[in-house]
Amino acid sequence: MTQDSPYPPSIRILIIDDNLGDAIVAQSELRKYFPEGFQLNFNHQRFPEKGLEVLARQNIDLVILDPNSNALKPTTRAGITDFLEPMRELGYQTPVICFTNPVCMSMDEALVAGATAYAPKEDYETLSRRVLSEVFQPVNS
């Protein structure tokens, strides 16, 4: 990236997913879609409530959220009720990509819940396109 690039040199991504393996794979896969030297800074949280704490303390550019991201409440949509809804109520405008199995939540359900985008879990090409479209708006526009 050059000094004249209209895009930021790095982005800060918060991943909320109770499965550490899924978060690590997502990080690794996303790095494949960005130019060498571009910085992707990840923060992983297993619990939605902890994600809200991170959002309050750090400047986060994007959230990748598993809506079922709480091992203590696996059949609930804790990512929605304990993170996304309170986040929006607090006035945060940070883009949120719901990243989950389509059997667990559809794109329509995710958007109605307040997400700005949706990508099916394990479809890292779609996830990378969503990250690009949500974060990479020219900073000089």
ROTORRO-768000 format. One record per residue (C-alpha): residue number from 1; residue in three letters; x, y, z. Coordinates in steps of 0.2 Angstrom, whole numbers, plus 5000, padded with zeros to 4 digits. Layout:
BEGIN
pos,code,xx,yy,zz
NUM,ALA,X,Y,Z
...
//
This chain:
BEGIN
pos,code,xx,yy,zz
1,MET,5000,5000,5000
2,THR,5006,5017,4996
3,GLN,5005,5034,5005
4,ASP,4992,5039,4992
5,SER,4981,5024,4995
6,PRO,4962,5028,4998
7,TYR,4961,5013,5010
8,PRO,4967,5011,5028
9,PRO,4984,5001,5030
10,SER,4976,4990,5043
11,ILE,4959,4985,5051
12,ARG,4954,4979,5068
13,ILE,4942,4964,5068
14,LEU,4933,4957,5083
15,ILE,4928,4939,5081
16,ILE,4915,4932,5093
17,ASP,4914,4914,5092
18,ASP,4914,4901,5106
19,ASN,4924,4889,5095
20,LEU,4942,4894,5095
21,GLY,4946,4883,5081
22,ASP,4933,4892,5070
23,ALA,4940,4909,5075
24,ILE,4958,4903,5070
25,VAL,4953,4896,5054
26,ALA,4943,4912,5049
27,GLN,4959,4922,5053
28,SER,4970,4912,5043
29,GLU,4958,4911,5028
30,LEU,4955,4930,5028
31,ARG,4974,4933,5028
32,LYS,4974,4924,5011
33,TYR,4963,4938,5003
34,PHE,4973,4953,5008
35,PRO,4989,4960,5000
36,GLU,5006,4955,5009
37,GLY,5010,4969,5021
38,PHE,4992,4973,5025
39,GLN,4989,4972,5044
40,LEU,4974,4962,5050
41,ASN,4973,4964,5069
42,PHE,4961,4951,5077
43,ASN,4954,4950,5094
44,HIS,4944,4934,5098
45,GLN,4931,4933,5112
46,ARG,4922,4917,5116
47,PHE,4907,4926,5125
48,PRO,4897,4940,5118
49,GLU,4897,4950,5134
50,LYS,4916,4950,5133
51,GLY,4915,4956,5115
52,LEU,4905,4971,5121
53,GLU,4918,4975,5133
54,VAL,4931,4975,5119
55,LEU,4920,4986,5109
56,ALA,4919,4998,5123
57,ARG,4938,4999,5126
58,GLN,4946,4997,5108
59,ASN,4943,5005,5091
60,ILE,4936,4990,5081
61,ASP,4933,4992,5063
62,LEU,4922,4976,5060
63,VAL,4914,4962,5070
64,ILE,4913,4944,5064
65,LEU,4899,4936,5075
66,ASP,4893,4918,5077
67,PRO,4875,4921,5083
68,ASN,4876,4905,5093
69,SER,4892,4910,5101
70,ASN,4890,4905,5119
71,ALA,4895,4887,5124
72,LEU,4886,4889,5140
73,LYS,4870,4893,5130
74,PRO,4872,4883,5114
75,THR,4854,4882,5108
76,THR,4851,4901,5110
77,ARG,4856,4915,5099
78,ALA,4867,4923,5113
79,GLY,4877,4932,5100
80,ILE,4862,4942,5095
81,THR,4854,4944,5112
82,ASP,4870,4947,5122
83,PHE,4880,4956,5109
84,LEU,4872,4963,5094
85,GLU,4856,4970,5101
86,PRO,4865,4978,5116
87,MET,4878,4985,5104
88,ARG,4865,4993,5093
89,GLU,4856,5000,5109
90,LEU,4872,5008,5115
91,GLY,4873,5017,5098
92,TYR,4888,5008,5090
93,GLN,4888,5008,5071
94,THR,4902,4995,5069
95,PRO,4898,4984,5054
96,VAL,4894,4966,5060
97,ILE,4895,4951,5049
98,CYS,4885,4936,5055
99,PHE,4896,4921,5051
100,THR,4886,4905,5054
101,ASN,4879,4889,5047
102,PRO,4863,4893,5037
103,VAL,4854,4880,5046
104,CYS,4857,4890,5062
105,MET,4852,4907,5055
106,SER,4847,4913,5038
107,MET,4854,4929,5030
108,ASP,4837,4937,5032
109,GLU,4836,4933,5050
110,ALA,4853,4940,5053
111,LEU,4849,4957,5044
112,VAL,4833,4958,5054
113,ALA,4843,4956,5070
114,GLY,4854,4970,5066
115,ALA,4869,4963,5056
116,THR,4875,4973,5042
117,ALA,4880,4957,5032
118,TYR,4880,4938,5032
119,ALA,4892,4924,5027
120,PRO,4889,4905,5028
121,LYS,4901,4897,5040
122,GLU,4916,4889,5031
123,ASP,4913,4900,5015
124,TYR,4929,4910,5017
125,GLU,4928,4918,5000
126,THR,4911,4925,5004
127,LEU,4917,4931,5021
128,SER,4932,4940,5013
129,ARG,4920,4948,5001
130,ARG,4909,4954,5015
131,VAL,4924,4961,5025
132,LEU,4930,4970,5010
133,SER,4913,4978,5006
134,GLU,4910,4982,5024
135,VAL,4927,4990,5029
136,PHE,4935,4996,5013
137,GLN,4926,5011,5009
138,PRO,4938,5024,5003
139,VAL,4943,5035,5017
140,ASN,4944,5051,5006
141,SER,4927,5049,4999
//
